[in-house]
Amino acid sequence: MYEKTFPNKRFKHTVEFLKSHIDNSESILDLGVENPLSDILKSNGFSVENTSGIDLDFDTSEIENSKANVVTAFEIFEHLLSPFTVLRSIKADKLVASIPLKLWFASAYRSKTDMRDRHYHEFEDWQFDWLLEKAGWKIIATEKWTNPTKKIGIRPLLRWFTPRYYIVYAERIK
């Protein structure tokens, strides 16, 4: 299903990780607007509702009012000024979140044309773990994967063996 979509490797890892920790019968609130990944999750039997596109740094009401059992956040926390506030506002008991990892050989992403499309945070795995734990989450499982490209050069070579993405399954500490 996701083999022909871009970026297929990231989507494949995300779907497999989610399937290994979340049952299809659980409802999901996916932070961010509907996107190709949320469509792929639906085609894999998950019940997914997305947030409307509101600025979650200012308004967490859709998260707070959700009745979903699970919240997913795929490559969104690096775009928020205050991911801690968003993490604390989640009422669901389960969280699956992924981030692009900070790479020592690449600068932080910054769009020159779209103020919303930039990374305010570039996490290392231990930093993201610490953020989750401080926000009241217990990490149950994690996974990392690389993101090789077919380009030539030092950076493309490093991407073959340097993990680029980090995904976490966590449960709310009661």
Secondary structure, DSSP 8 states (H G I E B T S, - for coil): --TTSTTHHHHHHHHHHHHHHS-TTSEEEESSS--HHHHHHHHTT-EEEE--S--TTT--HHHHT---SEEEEES-GGG-S-HHHHHHH--SSEEEEEEEB--TTS---B-SS-TTSB-S--B-HHHHHHHHHHTTEEEEEEEEE----S--SHHHHHTTTS--EEEEEEEE--
